[in-house]
Each structure stands twice: as structure tokens, then as C-alpha cells.
Amino acid sequence: MKELVQYLARSIVNQPDAVEVTETQNDDASVFELKVAKEDLGRIIGKQGRTAKSLRTILTAAAARVDRKVVLEIVDEQ
């Protein structure tokens, strides 16, 4: 799943080398933290959050196949 998030994010952004995904697993869910370059933050979120919502939908569908719950957090570094 981590590779899926990386692949999708790198396809969207202008600086694919700056994409970082970290995974934290709990008992019932996996949490993915996505970090991108500051210039690409708008691209990964999209207009009115549509791109971020689409990424979460794809990730949820992939996780449903393995009976897992996932959360995608887009981290804004300041």
C-alpha cells in the first residue's frame, strides 16, 4: 500500500523526488503520512480537496481487498 501512495503522489507532483510516505500500523488501521514539496502541496490537495479525496478513495478500495482500514494524512511542513 505504501508503494501505491508513492506511485500515485509521484505521478501528480512536479518534484517526485521530494515525495515521502511513512506508514504507522495500529491494531485496526494503517496511517499513511504523505509529505511533498511545499510547491506541490496544492497539486496533491487539488481544487476543493478533490485530488486528496480521490487518493483516499483509491487507497480505501485497495485496503478493502485485504480487509484493512487506512487513513491518508497529507502533512504540511512549516
mmCIF file of the N, C-alpha and C atoms, coordinates in Angstrom:
data_MODEL
# 
_entry.id   MODEL 
# 
loop_
_atom_site.group_PDB 
_atom_site.id 
_atom_site.type_symbol 
_atom_site.label_atom_id 
_atom_site.label_alt_id 
_atom_site.label_comp_id 
_atom_site.label_asym_id 
_atom_site.label_entity_id 
_atom_site.label_seq_id 
_atom_site.pdbx_PDB_ins_code 
_atom_site.Cartn_x 
_atom_site.Cartn_y 
_atom_site.Cartn_z 
_atom_site.occupancy 
_atom_site.B_iso_or_equiv 
_atom_site.pdbx_formal_charge 
_atom_site.auth_seq_id 
_atom_site.auth_comp_id 
_atom_site.auth_asym_id 
_atom_site.auth_atom_id 
_atom_site.pdbx_PDB_model_num 
ATOM 1   N N  . MET A 1 1  ? 0.808   -1.192 0.000   1.00 0.00 ? 1  MET A N  1 
ATOM 2   C CA . MET A 1 1  ? 0.000   0.000  0.000   1.00 0.00 ? 1  MET A CA 1 
ATOM 3   C C  . MET A 1 1  ? 0.848   1.252  0.000   1.00 0.00 ? 1  MET A C  1 
ATOM 4   N N  . LYS A 1 2  ? 1.931   1.224  0.715   1.00 0.00 ? 2  LYS A N  1 
ATOM 5   C CA . LYS A 1 2  ? 2.836   2.377  0.752   1.00 0.00 ? 2  LYS A CA 1 
ATOM 6   C C  . LYS A 1 2  ? 3.338   2.690  -0.653  1.00 0.00 ? 2  LYS A C  1 
ATOM 7   N N  . GLU A 1 3  ? 3.631   1.653  -1.407  1.00 0.00 ? 3  GLU A N  1 
ATOM 8   C CA . GLU A 1 3  ? 4.114   1.848  -2.776  1.00 0.00 ? 3  GLU A CA 1 
ATOM 9   C C  . GLU A 1 3  ? 3.035   2.465  -3.658  1.00 0.00 ? 3  GLU A C  1 
ATOM 10  N N  . LEU A 1 4  ? 1.782   2.099  -3.411  1.00 0.00 ? 4  LEU A N  1 
ATOM 11  C CA . LEU A 1 4  ? 0.668   2.669  -4.166  1.00 0.00 ? 4  LEU A CA 1 
ATOM 12  C C  . LEU A 1 4  ? 0.561   4.169  -3.918  1.00 0.00 ? 4  LEU A C  1 
ATOM 13  N N  . VAL A 1 5  ? 0.659   4.576  -2.671  1.00 0.00 ? 5  VAL A N  1 
ATOM 14  C CA . VAL A 1 5  ? 0.591   6.000  -2.329  1.00 0.00 ? 5  VAL A CA 1 
ATOM 15  C C  . VAL A 1 5  ? 1.759   6.746  -2.967  1.00 0.00 ? 5  VAL A C  1 
ATOM 16  N N  . GLN A 1 6  ? 2.953   6.170  -2.898  1.00 0.00 ? 6  GLN A N  1 
ATOM 17  C CA . GLN A 1 6  ? 4.120   6.815  -3.507  1.00 0.00 ? 6  GLN A CA 1 
ATOM 18  C C  . GLN A 1 6  ? 3.952   6.951  -5.010  1.00 0.00 ? 6  GLN A C  1 
ATOM 19  N N  . TYR A 1 7  ? 3.504   5.909  -5.660  1.00 0.00 ? 7  TYR A N  1 
ATOM 20  C CA . TYR A 1 7  ? 3.329   5.930  -7.108  1.00 0.00 ? 7  TYR A CA 1 
ATOM 21  C C  . TYR A 1 7  ? 2.322   6.999  -7.530  1.00 0.00 ? 7  TYR A C  1 
ATOM 22  N N  . LEU A 1 8  ? 1.179   7.029  -6.860  1.00 0.00 ? 8  LEU A N  1 
ATOM 23  C CA . LEU A 1 8  ? 0.150   7.999  -7.215  1.00 0.00 ? 8  LEU A CA 1 
ATOM 24  C C  . LEU A 1 8  ? 0.624   9.426  -6.964  1.00 0.00 ? 8  LEU A C  1 
ATOM 25  N N  . ALA A 1 9  ? 1.268   9.657  -5.825  1.00 0.00 ? 9  ALA A N  1 
ATOM 26  C CA . ALA A 1 9  ? 1.728   11.010 -5.496  1.00 0.00 ? 9  ALA A CA 1 
ATOM 27  C C  . ALA A 1 9  ? 2.824   11.467 -6.458  1.00 0.00 ? 9  ALA A C  1 
ATOM 28  N N  . ARG A 1 10 ? 3.746   10.578 -6.782  1.00 0.00 ? 10 ARG A N  1 
ATOM 29  C CA . ARG A 1 10 ? 4.831   10.954 -7.702  1.00 0.00 ? 10 ARG A CA 1 
ATOM 30  C C  . ARG A 1 10 ? 4.316   11.244 -9.104  1.00 0.00 ? 10 ARG A C  1 
ATOM 31  N N  . SER A 1 11 ? 3.201   10.649 -9.486  1.00 0.00 ? 11 SER A N  1 
ATOM 32  C CA . SER A 1 11 ? 2.634   10.916 -10.809 1.00 0.00 ? 11 SER A CA 1 
ATOM 33  C C  . SER A 1 11 ? 1.977   12.283 -10.874 1.00 0.00 ? 11 SER A C  1 
ATOM 34  N N  . ILE A 1 12 ? 1.585   12.821 -9.735  1.00 0.00 ? 12 ILE A N  1 
ATOM 35  C CA . ILE A 1 12 ? 0.855   14.086 -9.704  1.00 0.00 ? 12 ILE A CA 1 
ATOM 36  C C  . ILE A 1 12 ? 1.782   15.293 -9.572  1.00 0.00 ? 12 ILE A C  1 
ATOM 37  N N  . VAL A 1 13 ? 2.804   15.183 -8.749  1.00 0.00 ? 13 VAL A N  1 
ATOM 38  C CA . VAL A 1 13 ? 3.623   16.347 -8.390  1.00 0.00 ? 13 VAL A CA 1 
ATOM 39  C C  . VAL A 1 13 ? 4.683   16.668 -9.438  1.00 0.00 ? 13 VAL A C  1 
ATOM 40  N N  . ASN A 1 14 ? 5.247   17.877 -9.328  1.00 0.00 ? 14 ASN A N  1 
ATOM 41  C CA . ASN A 1 14 ? 6.323   18.299 -10.224 1.00 0.00 ? 14 ASN A CA 1 
ATOM 42  C C  . ASN A 1 14 ? 7.693   17.858 -9.716  1.00 0.00 ? 14 ASN A C  1 
ATOM 43  N N  . GLN A 1 15 ? 7.825   17.640 -8.415  1.00 0.00 ? 15 GLN A N  1 
ATOM 44  C CA . GLN A 1 15 ? 9.089   17.208 -7.823  1.00 0.00 ? 15 GLN A CA 1 
ATOM 45  C C  . GLN A 1 15 ? 8.909   15.827 -7.183  1.00 0.00 ? 15 GLN A C  1 
ATOM 46  N N  . PRO A 1 16 ? 8.961   14.779 -7.991  1.00 0.00 ? 16 PRO A N  1 
ATOM 47  C CA . PRO A 1 16 ? 8.688   13.440 -7.445  1.00 0.00 ? 16 PRO A CA 1 
ATOM 48  C C  . PRO A 1 16 ? 9.730   12.951 -6.443  1.00 0.00 ? 16 PRO A C  1 
ATOM 49  N N  . ASP A 1 17 ? 10.928  13.508 -6.482  1.00 0.00 ? 17 ASP A N  1 
ATOM 50  C CA . ASP A 1 17 ? 11.953  13.066 -5.529  1.00 0.00 ? 17 ASP A CA 1 
ATOM 51  C C  . ASP A 1 17 ? 11.674  13.550 -4.108  1.00 0.00 ? 17 ASP A C  1 
ATOM 52  N N  . ALA A 1 18 ? 10.825  14.569 -3.969  1.00 0.00 ? 18 ALA A N  1 
ATOM 53  C CA . ALA A 1 18 ? 10.519  15.119 -2.650  1.00 0.00 ? 18 ALA A CA 1 
ATOM 54  C C  . ALA A 1 18 ? 9.378   14.386 -1.952  1.00 0.00 ? 18 ALA A C  1 
ATOM 55  N N  . VAL A 1 19 ? 8.786   13.401 -2.604  1.00 0.00 ? 19 VAL A N  1 
ATOM 56  C CA . VAL A 1 19 ? 7.651   12.672 -2.018  1.00 0.00 ? 19 VAL A CA 1 
ATOM 57  C C  . VAL A 1 19 ? 8.169   11.685 -0.965  1.00 0.00 ? 19 VAL A C  1 
ATOM 58  N N  . GLU A 1 20 ? 7.583   11.778 0.230   1.00 0.00 ? 20 GLU A N  1 
ATOM 59  C CA . GLU A 1 20 ? 7.920   10.861 1.316   1.00 0.00 ? 20 GLU A CA 1 
ATOM 60  C C  . GLU A 1 20 ? 6.634   10.289 1.897   1.00 0.00 ? 20 GLU A C  1 
ATOM 61  N N  . VAL A 1 21 ? 6.613   8.989  2.075   1.00 0.00 ? 21 VAL A N  1 
ATOM 62  C CA . VAL A 1 21 ? 5.448   8.332  2.677   1.00 0.00 ? 21 VAL A CA 1 
ATOM 63  C C  . VAL A 1 21 ? 5.935   7.513  3.861   1.00 0.00 ? 21 VAL A C  1 
ATOM 64  N N  . THR A 1 22 ? 5.325   7.754  5.021   1.00 0.00 ? 22 THR A N  1 
ATOM 65  C CA . THR A 1 22 ? 5.637   6.954  6.198   1.00 0.00 ? 22 THR A CA 1 
ATOM 66  C C  . THR A 1 22 ? 4.366   6.230  6.629   1.00 0.00 ? 22 THR A C  1 
ATOM 67  N N  . GLU A 1 23 ? 4.538   4.996  7.077   1.00 0.00 ? 23 GLU A N  1 
ATOM 68  C CA . GLU A 1 23 ? 3.394   4.161  7.461   1.00 0.00 ? 23 GLU A CA 1 
ATOM 69  C C  . GLU A 1 23 ? 3.490   3.816  8.937   1.00 0.00 ? 23 GLU A C  1 
ATOM 70  N N  . THR A 1 24 ? 2.363   3.988  9.618   1.00 0.00 ? 24 THR A N  1 
ATOM 71  C CA . THR A 1 24 ? 2.247   3.604  11.015  1.00 0.00 ? 24 THR A CA 1 
ATOM 72  C C  . THR A 1 24 ? 1.077   2.637  11.122  1.00 0.00 ? 24 THR A C  1 
ATOM 73  N N  . GLN A 1 25 ? 1.312   1.496  11.727  1.00 0.00 ? 25 GLN A N  1 
ATOM 74  C CA . GLN A 1 25 ? 0.246   0.497  11.838  1.00 0.00 ? 25 GLN A CA 1 
ATOM 75  C C  . GLN A 1 25 ? -0.233  0.388  13.270  1.00 0.00 ? 25 GLN A C  1 
ATOM 76  N N  . ASN A 1 26 ? -1.541  0.424  13.416  1.00 0.00 ? 26 ASN A N  1 
ATOM 77  C CA . ASN A 1 26 ? -2.189  0.180  14.698  1.00 0.00 ? 26 ASN A CA 1 
ATOM 78  C C  . ASN A 1 26 ? -2.849  -1.182 14.632  1.00 0.00 ? 26 ASN A C  1 
ATOM 79  N N  . ASP A 1 27 ? -3.622  -1.516 15.656  1.00 0.00 ? 27 ASP A N  1 
ATOM 80  C CA . ASP A 1 27 ? -4.324  -2.799 15.660  1.00 0.00 ? 27 ASP A CA 1 
ATOM 81  C C  . ASP A 1 27 ? -5.361  -2.884 14.552  1.00 0.00 ? 27 ASP A C  1 
ATOM 82  N N  . ASP A 1 28 ? -6.084  -1.779 14.339  1.00 0.00 ? 28 ASP A N  1 
ATOM 83  C CA . ASP A 1 28 ? -7.206  -1.830 13.410  1.00 0.00 ? 28 ASP A CA 1 
ATOM 84  C C  . ASP A 1 28 ? -6.996  -1.027 12.136  1.00 0.00 ? 28 ASP A C  1 
ATOM 85  N N  . ALA A 1 29 ? -5.948  -0.211 12.048  1.00 0.00 ? 29 ALA A N  1 
ATOM 86  C CA . ALA A 1 29 ? -5.794  0.647  10.864  1.00 0.00 ? 29 ALA A CA 1 
ATOM 87  C C  . ALA A 1 29 ? -4.317  0.937  10.585  1.00 0.00 ? 29 ALA A C  1 
ATOM 88  N N  . SER A 1 30 ? -4.074  1.322  9.341   1.00 0.00 ? 30 SER A N  1 
ATOM 89  C CA . SER A 1 30 ? -2.757  1.800  8.935   1.00 0.00 ? 30 SER A CA 1 
ATOM 90  C C  . SER A 1 30 ? -2.883  3.280  8.622   1.00 0.00 ? 30 SER A C  1 
ATOM 91  N N  . VAL A 1 31 ? -1.938  4.071  9.110   1.00 0.00 ? 31 VAL A N  1 
ATOM 92  C CA . VAL A 1 31 ? -1.938  5.508  8.862   1.00 0.00 ? 31 VAL A CA 1 
ATOM 93  C C  . VAL A 1 31 ? -0.756  5.828  7.957   1.00 0.00 ? 31 VAL A C  1 
ATOM 94  N N  . PHE A 1 32 ? -1.055  6.461  6.821   1.00 0.00 ? 32 PHE A N  1 
ATOM 95  C CA . PHE A 1 32 ? -0.023  6.874  5.885   1.00 0.00 ? 32 PHE A CA 1 
ATOM 96  C C  . PHE A 1 32 ? 0.114   8.383  5.948   1.00 0.00 ? 32 PHE A C  1 
ATOM 97  N N  . GLU A 1 33 ? 1.335   8.861  6.177   1.00 0.00 ? 33 GLU A N  1 
ATOM 98  C CA . GLU A 1 33 ? 1.603   10.295 6.176   1.00 0.00 ? 33 GLU A CA 1 
ATOM 99  C C  . GLU A 1 33 ? 2.336   10.626 4.885   1.00 0.00 ? 33 GLU A C  1 
ATOM 100 N N  . LEU A 1 34 ? 1.769   11.529 4.113   1.00 0.00 ? 34 LEU A N  1 
ATOM 101 C CA . LEU A 1 34 ? 2.320   11.914 2.821   1.00 0.00 ? 34 LEU A CA 1 
ATOM 102 C C  . LEU A 1 34 ? 2.913   13.304 2.930   1.00 0.00 ? 34 LEU A C  1 
ATOM 103 N N  . LYS A 1 35 ? 4.205   13.415 2.617   1.00 0.00 ? 35 LYS A N  1 
ATOM 104 C CA . LYS A 1 35 ? 4.894   14.705 2.609   1.00 0.00 ? 35 LYS A CA 1 
ATOM 105 C C  . LYS A 1 35 ? 5.369   14.980 1.189   1.00 0.00 ? 35 LYS A C  1 
ATOM 106 N N  . VAL A 1 36 ? 5.084   16.177 0.704   1.00 0.00 ? 36 VAL A N  1 
ATOM 107 C CA . VAL A 1 36 ? 5.525   16.597 -0.624  1.00 0.00 ? 36 VAL A CA 1 
ATOM 108 C C  . VAL A 1 36 ? 6.197   17.956 -0.494  1.00 0.00 ? 36 VAL A C  1 
ATOM 109 N N  . ALA A 1 37 ? 6.827   18.405 -1.573  1.00 0.00 ? 37 ALA A N  1 
ATOM 110 C CA . ALA A 1 37 ? 7.444   19.725 -1.577  1.00 0.00 ? 37 ALA A CA 1 
ATOM 111 C C  . ALA A 1 37 ? 6.363   20.782 -1.380  1.00 0.00 ? 37 ALA A C  1 
ATOM 112 N N  . LYS A 1 38 ? 6.749   21.889 -0.787  1.00 0.00 ? 38 LYS A N  1 
ATOM 113 C CA . LYS A 1 38 ? 5.777   22.943 -0.483  1.00 0.00 ? 38 LYS A CA 1 
ATOM 114 C C  . LYS A 1 38 ? 5.081   23.448 -1.745  1.00 0.00 ? 38 LYS A C  1 
ATOM 115 N N  . GLU A 1 39 ? 5.797   23.489 -2.870  1.00 0.00 ? 39 GLU A N  1 
ATOM 116 C CA . GLU A 1 39 ? 5.222   23.961 -4.123  1.00 0.00 ? 39 GLU A CA 1 
ATOM 117 C C  . GLU A 1 39 ? 4.177   22.992 -4.677  1.00 0.00 ? 39 GLU A C  1 
ATOM 118 N N  . ASP A 1 40 ? 4.279   21.722 -4.298  1.00 0.00 ? 40 ASP A N  1 
ATOM 119 C CA . ASP A 1 40 ? 3.371   20.696 -4.818  1.00 0.00 ? 40 ASP A CA 1 
ATOM 120 C C  . ASP A 1 40 ? 2.193   20.413 -3.903  1.00 0.00 ? 40 ASP A C  1 
ATOM 121 N N  . LEU A 1 41 ? 2.113   21.091 -2.784  1.00 0.00 ? 41 LEU A N  1 
ATOM 122 C CA . LEU A 1 41 ? 1.039   20.826 -1.830  1.00 0.00 ? 41 LEU A CA 1 
ATOM 123 C C  . LEU A 1 41 ? -0.329  21.105 -2.445  1.00 0.00 ? 41 LEU A C  1 
ATOM 124 N N  . GLY A 1 42 ? -0.452  22.163 -3.206  1.00 0.00 ? 42 GLY A N  1 
ATOM 125 C CA . GLY A 1 42 ? -1.709  22.486 -3.868  1.00 0.00 ? 42 GLY A CA 1 
ATOM 126 C C  . GLY A 1 42 ? -2.095  21.463 -4.915  1.00 0.00 ? 42 GLY A C  1 
ATOM 127 N N  . ARG A 1 43 ? -1.096  20.901 -5.602  1.00 0.00 ? 43 ARG A N  1 
ATOM 128 C CA . ARG A 1 43 ? -1.374  19.887 -6.612  1.00 0.00 ? 43 ARG A CA 1 
ATOM 129 C C  . ARG A 1 43 ? -1.886  18.600 -5.975  1.00 0.00 ? 43 ARG A C  1 
ATOM 130 N N  . ILE A 1 44 ? -1.345  18.243 -4.826  1.00 0.00 ? 44 ILE A N  1 
ATOM 131 C CA . ILE A 1 44 ? -1.725  16.983 -4.190  1.00 0.00 ? 44 ILE A CA 1 
ATOM 132 C C  . ILE A 1 44 ? -3.091  17.114 -3.507  1.00 0.00 ? 44 ILE A C  1 
ATOM 133 N N  . ILE A 1 45 ? -3.450  18.307 -3.067  1.00 0.00 ? 45 ILE A N  1 
ATOM 134 C CA . ILE A 1 45 ? -4.756  18.518 -2.455  1.00 0.00 ? 45 ILE A CA 1 
ATOM 135 C C  . ILE A 1 45 ? -5.813  18.730 -3.529  1.00 0.00 ? 45 ILE A C  1 
ATOM 136 N N  . GLY A 1 46 ? -5.510  19.536 -4.529  1.00 0.00 ? 46 GLY A N  1 
ATOM 137 C CA . GLY A 1 46 ? -6.443  19.767 -5.624  1.00 0.00 ? 46 GLY A CA 1 
ATOM 138 C C  . GLY A 1 46 ? -7.495  20.803 -5.281  1.00 0.00 ? 46 GLY A C  1 
ATOM 139 N N  . LYS A 1 47 ? -8.276  21.168 -6.275  1.00 0.00 ? 47 LYS A N  1 
ATOM 140 C CA . LYS A 1 47 ? -9.339  22.157 -6.073  1.00 0.00 ? 47 LYS A CA 1 
ATOM 141 C C  . LYS A 1 47 ? -10.409 21.572 -5.163  1.00 0.00 ? 47 LYS A C  1 
ATOM 142 N N  . GLN A 1 48 ? -10.687 22.288 -4.103  1.00 0.00 ? 48 GLN A N  1 
ATOM 143 C CA . GLN A 1 48 ? -11.668 21.886 -3.092  1.00 0.00 ? 48 GLN A CA 1 
ATOM 144 C C  . GLN A 1 48 ? -11.382 20.497 -2.521  1.00 0.00 ? 48 GLN A C  1 
ATOM 145 N N  . GLY A 1 49 ? -10.127 20.071 -2.551  1.00 0.00 ? 49 GLY A N  1 
ATOM 146 C CA . GLY A 1 49 ? -9.736  18.796 -1.966  1.00 0.00 ? 49 GLY A CA 1 
ATOM 147 C C  . GLY A 1 49 ? -10.086 17.581 -2.791  1.00 0.00 ? 49 GLY A C  1 
ATOM 148 N N  . ARG A 1 50 ? -10.381 17.793 -4.071  1.00 0.00 ? 50 ARG A N  1 
ATOM 149 C CA . ARG A 1 50 ? -10.821 16.665 -4.901  1.00 0.00 ? 50 ARG A CA 1 
ATOM 150 C C  . ARG A 1 50 ? -9.727  15.637 -5.135  1.00 0.00 ? 50 ARG A C  1 
ATOM 151 N N  . THR A 1 51 ? -8.507  16.089 -5.374  1.00 0.00 ? 51 THR A N  1 
ATOM 152 C CA . THR A 1 51 ? -7.417  15.136 -5.617  1.00 0.00 ? 51 THR A CA 1 
ATOM 153 C C  . THR A 1 51 ? -7.125  14.328 -4.360  1.00 0.00 ? 51 THR A C  1 
ATOM 154 N N  . ALA A 1 52 ? -7.085  14.994 -3.208  1.00 0.00 ? 52 ALA A N  1 
ATOM 155 C CA . ALA A 1 52 ? -6.845  14.286 -1.943  1.00 0.00 ? 52 ALA A CA 1 
ATOM 156 C C  . ALA A 1 52 ? -7.959  13.278 -1.674  1.00 0.00 ? 52 ALA A C  1 
ATOM 157 N N  . LYS A 1 53 ? -9.187  13.671 -1.956  1.00 0.00 ? 53 LYS A N  1 
ATOM 158 C CA . LYS A 1 53 ? -10.316 12.761 -1.749  1.00 0.00 ? 53 LYS A CA 1 
ATOM 159 C C  . LYS A 1 53 ? -10.207 11.553 -2.673  1.00 0.00 ? 53 LYS A C  1 
ATOM 160 N N  . SER A 1 54 ? -9.782  11.787 -3.908  1.00 0.00 ? 54 SER A N  1 
ATOM 161 C CA . SER A 1 54 ? -9.613  10.678 -4.854  1.00 0.00 ? 54 SER A CA 1 
ATOM 162 C C  . SER A 1 54 ? -8.517  9.731  -4.404  1.00 0.00 ? 54 SER A C  1 
ATOM 163 N N  . LEU A 1 55 ? -7.417  10.273 -3.911  1.00 0.00 ? 55 LEU A N  1 
ATOM 164 C CA . LEU A 1 55 ? -6.333  9.428  -3.394  1.00 0.00 ? 55 LEU A CA 1 
ATOM 165 C C  . LEU A 1 55 ? -6.837  8.571  -2.234  1.00 0.00 ? 55 LEU A C  1 
ATOM 166 N N  . ARG A 1 56 ? -7.611  9.173  -1.354  1.00 0.00 ? 56 ARG A N  1 
ATOM 167 C CA . ARG A 1 56 ? -8.145  8.423  -0.209  1.00 0.00 ? 56 ARG A CA 1 
ATOM 168 C C  . ARG A 1 56 ? -9.125  7.340  -0.659  1.00 0.00 ? 56 ARG A C  1 
ATOM 169 N N  . THR A 1 57 ? -9.914  7.637  -1.679  1.00 0.00 ? 57 THR A N  1 
ATOM 170 C CA . THR A 1 57 ? -10.865 6.650  -2.190  1.00 0.00 ? 57 THR A CA 1 
ATOM 171 C C  . THR A 1 57 ? -10.144 5.446  -2.785  1.00 0.00 ? 57 THR A C  1 
ATOM 172 N N  . ILE A 1 58 ? -9.112  5.709  -3.587  1.00 0.00 ? 58 ILE A N  1 
ATOM 173 C CA . ILE A 1 58 ? -8.333  4.619  -4.191  1.00 0.00 ? 58 ILE A CA 1 
ATOM 174 C C  . ILE A 1 58 ? -7.667  3.783  -3.104  1.00 0.00 ? 58 ILE A C  1 
ATOM 175 N N  . LEU A 1 59 ? -7.107  4.441  -2.111  1.00 0.00 ? 59 LEU A N  1 
ATOM 176 C CA . LEU A 1 59 ? -6.430  3.737  -1.025  1.00 0.00 ? 59 LEU A CA 1 
ATOM 177 C C  . LEU A 1 59 ? -7.413  2.902  -0.204  1.00 0.00 ? 59 LEU A C  1 
ATOM 178 N N  . THR A 1 60 ? -8.593  3.430  0.032   1.00 0.00 ? 60 THR A N  1 
ATOM 179 C CA . THR A 1 60 ? -9.617  2.694  0.775   1.00 0.00 ? 60 THR A CA 1 
ATOM 180 C C  . THR A 1 60 ? -10.074 1.460  0.000   1.00 0.00 ? 60 THR A C  1 
ATOM 181 N N  . ALA A 1 61 ? -10.221 1.606  -1.311  1.00 0.00 ? 61 ALA A N  1 
ATOM 182 C CA . ALA A 1 61 ? -10.624 0.470  -2.141  1.00 0.00 ? 61 ALA A CA 1 
ATOM 183 C C  . ALA A 1 61 ? -9.557  -0.622 -2.137  1.00 0.00 ? 61 ALA A C  1 
ATOM 184 N N  . ALA A 1 62 ? -8.297  -0.226 -2.203  1.00 0.00 ? 62 ALA A N  1 
ATOM 185 C CA . ALA A 1 62 ? -7.210  -1.209 -2.170  1.00 0.00 ? 62 ALA A CA 1 
ATOM 186 C C  . ALA A 1 62 ? -7.140  -1.894 -0.806  1.00 0.00 ? 62 ALA A C  1 
ATOM 187 N N  . ALA A 1 63 ? -7.390  -1.142 0.252   1.00 0.00 ? 63 ALA A N  1 
ATOM 188 C CA . ALA A 1 63 ? -7.337  -1.711 1.601   1.00 0.00 ? 63 ALA A CA 1 
ATOM 189 C C  . ALA A 1 63 ? -8.505  -2.648 1.860   1.00 0.00 ? 63 ALA A C  1 
ATOM 190 N N  . ALA A 1 64 ? -9.639  -2.391 1.224   1.00 0.00 ? 64 ALA A N  1 
ATOM 191 C CA . ALA A 1 64 ? -10.800 -3.257 1.412   1.00 0.00 ? 64 ALA A CA 1 
ATOM 192 C C  . ALA A 1 64 ? -10.537 -4.659 0.884   1.00 0.00 ? 64 ALA A C  1 
ATOM 193 N N  . ARG A 1 65 ? -9.677  -4.761 -0.104  1.00 0.00 ? 65 ARG A N  1 
ATOM 194 C CA . ARG A 1 65 ? -9.356  -6.083 -0.657  1.00 0.00 ? 65 ARG A CA 1 
ATOM 195 C C  . ARG A 1 65 ? -8.608  -6.946 0.339   1.00 0.00 ? 65 ARG A C  1 
ATOM 196 N N  . VAL A 1 66 ? -7.856  -6.322 1.240   1.00 0.00 ? 66 VAL A N  1 
ATOM 197 C CA . VAL A 1 66 ? -7.113  -7.087 2.243   1.00 0.00 ? 66 VAL A CA 1 
ATOM 198 C C  . VAL A 1 66 ? -7.730  -6.939 3.636   1.00 0.00 ? 66 VAL A C  1 
ATOM 199 N N  . ASP A 1 67 ? -8.984  -6.429 3.662   1.00 0.00 ? 67 ASP A N  1 
ATOM 200 C CA . ASP A 1 67 ? -9.746  -6.287 4.899   1.00 0.00 ? 67 ASP A CA 1 
ATOM 201 C C  . ASP A 1 67 ? -8.996  -5.463 5.943   1.00 0.00 ? 67 ASP A C  1 
ATOM 202 N N  . ARG A 1 68 ? -8.610  -4.278 5.541   1.00 0.00 ? 68 ARG A N  1 
ATOM 203 C CA . ARG A 1 68 ? -7.837  -3.376 6.391   1.00 0.00 ? 68 ARG A CA 1 
ATOM 204 C C  . ARG A 1 68 ? -8.430  -1.975 6.313   1.00 0.00 ? 68 ARG A C  1 
ATOM 205 N N  . LYS A 1 69 ? -8.276  -1.182 7.326   1.00 0.00 ? 69 LYS A N  1 
ATOM 206 C CA . LYS A 1 69 ? -8.711  0.207  7.312   1.00 0.00 ? 69 LYS A CA 1 
ATOM 207 C C  . LYS A 1 69 ? -7.474  1.087  7.170   1.00 0.00 ? 69 LYS A C  1 
ATOM 208 N N  . VAL A 1 70 ? -7.584  2.130  6.340   1.00 0.00 ? 70 VAL A N  1 
ATOM 209 C CA . VAL A 1 70 ? -6.437  3.018  6.120   1.00 0.00 ? 70 VAL A CA 1 
ATOM 210 C C  . VAL A 1 70 ? -6.855  4.470  6.277   1.00 0.00 ? 70 VAL A C  1 
ATOM 211 N N  . VAL A 1 71 ? -5.872  5.286  6.654   1.00 0.00 ? 71 VAL A N  1 
ATOM 212 C CA . VAL A 1 71 ? -6.054  6.726  6.784   1.00 0.00 ? 71 VAL A CA 1 
ATOM 213 C C  . VAL A 1 71 ? -4.888  7.383  6.064   1.00 0.00 ? 71 VAL A C  1 
ATOM 214 N N  . LEU A 1 72 ? -5.190  8.363  5.208   1.00 0.00 ? 72 LEU A N  1 
ATOM 215 C CA . LEU A 1 72 ? -4.159  9.118  4.499   1.00 0.00 ? 72 LEU A CA 1 
ATOM 216 C C  . LEU A 1 72 ? -4.132  10.526 5.059   1.00 0.00 ? 72 LEU A C  1 
ATOM 217 N N  . GLU A 1 73 ? -2.989  10.912 5.600   1.00 0.00 ? 73 GLU A N  1 
ATOM 218 C CA . GLU A 1 73 ? -2.807  12.260 6.119   1.00 0.00 ? 73 GLU A CA 1 
ATOM 219 C C  . GLU A 1 73 ? -1.791  12.982 5.243   1.00 0.00 ? 73 GLU A C  1 
ATOM 220 N N  . ILE A 1 74 ? -2.137  14.158 4.780   1.00 0.00 ? 74 ILE A N  1 
ATOM 221 C CA . ILE A 1 74 ? -1.226  14.974 3.993   1.00 0.00 ? 74 ILE A CA 1 
ATOM 222 C C  . ILE A 1 74 ? -0.603  15.976 4.958   1.00 0.00 ? 74 ILE A C  1 
ATOM 223 N N  . VAL A 1 75 ? 0.708   15.878 5.137   1.00 0.00 ? 75 VAL A N  1 
ATOM 224 C CA . VAL A 1 75 ? 1.412   16.668 6.140   1.00 0.00 ? 75 VAL A CA 1 
ATOM 225 C C  . VAL A 1 75 ? 1.959   17.930 5.489   1.00 0.00 ? 75 VAL A C  1 
ATOM 226 N N  . ASP A 1 76 ? 1.669   19.062 6.130   1.00 0.00 ? 76 ASP A N  1 
ATOM 227 C CA . ASP A 1 76 ? 2.175   20.353 5.671   1.00 0.00 ? 76 ASP A CA 1 
ATOM 228 C C  . ASP A 1 76 ? 3.344   20.737 6.571   1.00 0.00 ? 76 ASP A C  1 
ATOM 229 N N  . GLU A 1 77 ? 4.550   20.681 6.039   1.00 0.00 ? 77 GLU A N  1 
ATOM 230 C CA . GLU A 1 77 ? 5.727   21.057 6.823   1.00 0.00 ? 77 GLU A CA 1 
ATOM 231 C C  . GLU A 1 77 ? 5.886   22.562 6.800   1.00 0.00 ? 77 GLU A C  1 
ATOM 232 N N  . GLN A 1 78 ? 6.165   23.133 7.962   1.00 0.00 ? 78 GLN A N  1 
ATOM 233 C CA . GLN A 1 78 ? 6.334   24.589 8.039   1.00 0.00 ? 78 GLN A CA 1 
ATOM 234 C C  . GLN A 1 78 ? 7.674   24.956 8.569   1.00 0.00 ? 78 GLN A C  1 
# 
